[in-house]
Amino acid sequence: RYSYAASFGKKSICAEEARLIKKELARFRKISVREESGRDILKRELNRESSVNLDPTLLLEKRIWEKLCLKNSYKKPYLLVYAVNTTEKLFAEAEKLSEQLNLKVVFIGQAVKKKIQHPKFKFVSDAGPLEFITLFANASYVLTSSFHGTAMSLIFERKFTSLLNRNNEKSDRIVSLLKMLSLDDRIKWENEDCVISEYTVEWEKVKSELERYRKEAFSYLSE
């Protein structure tokens, strides 16, 4: 048994969790995790070595994802906002960003379930997998608090900001990924003003780094 890009979803585990996990992981020959904090937990709490590998979404190149995109989807310039859990801060920053960038807002996330209304936002409640990735592919800018929102922004080479909460341990997987790619300047914290100015990303450099990490991942998977 091998794990691939597993995640604890937090920075630490309690003694009872460590006992249970250690017992189950004894059946694994090798362990691969998604973020540095996972490797730290395994070494510190369980005395197990592990490798840090890319999330599976990032193993596929942009051209492969593009083949899945829908042709007749929303194409007007827009700011895409994607969050698993919505906060007032996210709405406030989305509104500010839309004004700064002069973009309409397309929103996918929990706000739809909560039936939150906003006159300037288009809420998408019925996006399936293909609609979901197409919305990222066509976005002019992405504001997200989600790991996979960040991953999709990277895949489609979209300008983006990852708006994170320091008290949310799940933020660590996003921080770890962006640090790997030297893009941690794209992180904004909820208690700070999300000041967005025009910026450029050296996507060729990012793609080169991703390719290096892909090779490491495929080498691990080939075992």
N, C-alpha and C positions, 0 to 999 in steps of 0.2 A: 504493500500500500504506500502511496505517495499522496501528499496534499499538494494543491496548486493554488497559490495566491489567496490563501485563507485569511480571514480577518477576525480578530477578537472583538473589534468594534469599540474598544476602549483601551486605556493606557495601562490598566492594572487589573489583576484578578485577586479574589480573596483566597484564603487557605483551602476552603472547601472546594472551590472551583479548581484550584491547582491540583488537589488530590484526585479529583475525578478526571480531569484532562490528562494528567500524567499517566493514569492507568490506561486510558483509551489510546493515547498517542504511542504507547509502547508497541502497538501493532503496526505503526508506520515506520517504514524504512527510512524515508526522507520527508522533510517538511519544508514547504514553501509558503511564505506569507506575503501579504500585500503591502505592509508598511513596516517601517523601522521599529515602531513601538511593539509590534507583534514579535519581531525577532528578539527584542530586549526582554519581553515577558518570558519567552521560551528559555532564554539563557539564564535569566535571573531566578525564575521560579521553578523551572523544570529541568534545568541543566541540559537542554537540548539545543543543538546547533540547527540553524535554518537558513534558507536563502530568501531574499526579497525579490519578488518578481512582479511583472506588470499584471494589472487586471486583464482578464481575457478580452474585454472589448478593445484594448489597445494592441492586441496581437494582430489585428486586421488593419491593413493599410487603408488610407482614405479612399482609394479607387474602388476597393471592394465594397465599402459602405455606400459609396455614391451610386453603385449599381442598384441598390435597394431603394433609393429615394424615389418618391412619387413625382411625376412630371407636372401635374396640374395642382400643386399645392400653393399655399399662401406665399406670394413672392414680393409683395410690396415691402419696402424697407421697414424693418421693425426691430424692436428690442425684445428679445425672448427672455422671459423670466421663468425659471424652473426651480421649485423647492419641494422637498418632501414634506416639510413642516413650515407653514407660513408664519411670519411674525409681522407686527406693525412696522418694525424697522425695515423689513424687506420691502413692504409696500411703499414706505416713505422714500427709500433709496431708489426704487424703481421709478417712482414719479419724478424725482429729481433728475435721474439719468435720462428719462425720456425727454425732459425739457432741455437738458444740456445738449443732447445729441439730436434733438428734433426728430424723434422716432416714436411711432405708435408702439404700444405694449401688447404683446401676445403672452398670455400667462397660462402655464400648465402647472397644476399642483393641488394641494389640499384645499385651497380657497374655493375650488369648484364644488367640492363636497359640502363645504360649510355655507355655500350659496352667498358668498361675499360679493358685493357689487362695487364696481368702480367705473365711473363714466368714461374714463380714458383707456380702460383696459379691455382687450378682447379675451375672454376666458374660453379656453378650449377644454371641453369636458369629455370628448369622445376620441381622443388621439390613441390609435392603436400603435403597435411597434413601428410600422413604416411611417405613419404620420409623425410620430415622435422624433425619429431621426431626421426626417425631412425638415421639420421645424428648426432643428439645429443647423442643418446644412444651408438653409436659406437665410438665417438670421444675420442682421448687420452687427449685432452685439448681443452678448449673453450675460445675464446676471443670474447667478445660481448659488445655492447653498448645498448643493448635492454633489457627491463624488462622481456619479455618472454624468451629471450635467457638466462638470469640469472635464471629464474624459471626452465627452462628445464635442465640446468646444475645441479641445486639442486635436481630435481626429479631423474635424472639418476646418481647422485653422481659422477659427472665429475669434475676434476680439472678445475678451470676457473678463469678468471680475467674479471671484469666489468670495461671497459674503459669509463669513463664518462667526460662530459663537465660541468664545474661549471656554465656556462651561460645558460645551457639547464634545464629549470625548470622540465622537465619530468624525469630528473635524480633522483629527490627526491623519487619517488616510489621505485626505485632500492635501494637507500640508506636506506630507511625505512625498506624494507624487510630484507636486510642483517644485519641491526642493530638488528632486532627482533631475528635473529638467531645467533648473535654474530659473524658474518662473514664479518664485514665491513672492515677487513684487505684485503679482495679480491677486494676492490675498488681501482682503479688507476685513477688519473685525467690526462686529456690530456696535461696539461702544465708541467707534471712531467715525468721523465724517467720511463718507465714501466719495471722496473727491476724484472725479474721473477727468483726466485730460487726454488729449490725443497721444497715442503711443504706438510704437511699432514692435513687432515680434520678429526675430530672426527665425522664421519658420524652417528654413533649410537646416539651421543648427539644431532646432528642436527635433526635426525629422531624423537627423543623423543620430541624435541621442536615443530617440525611440527605437531606431533600427538596432542600435547596440544592445539595448535592453531586450529587444525581441530575440536577438540571437542567443542571449543568455537564457531566455525563457525556453526557446525551442531546444536548446542543448539539454536543459533540465528535463523537459518533456520527452525527449528522445530516449531517456533512460527508462 
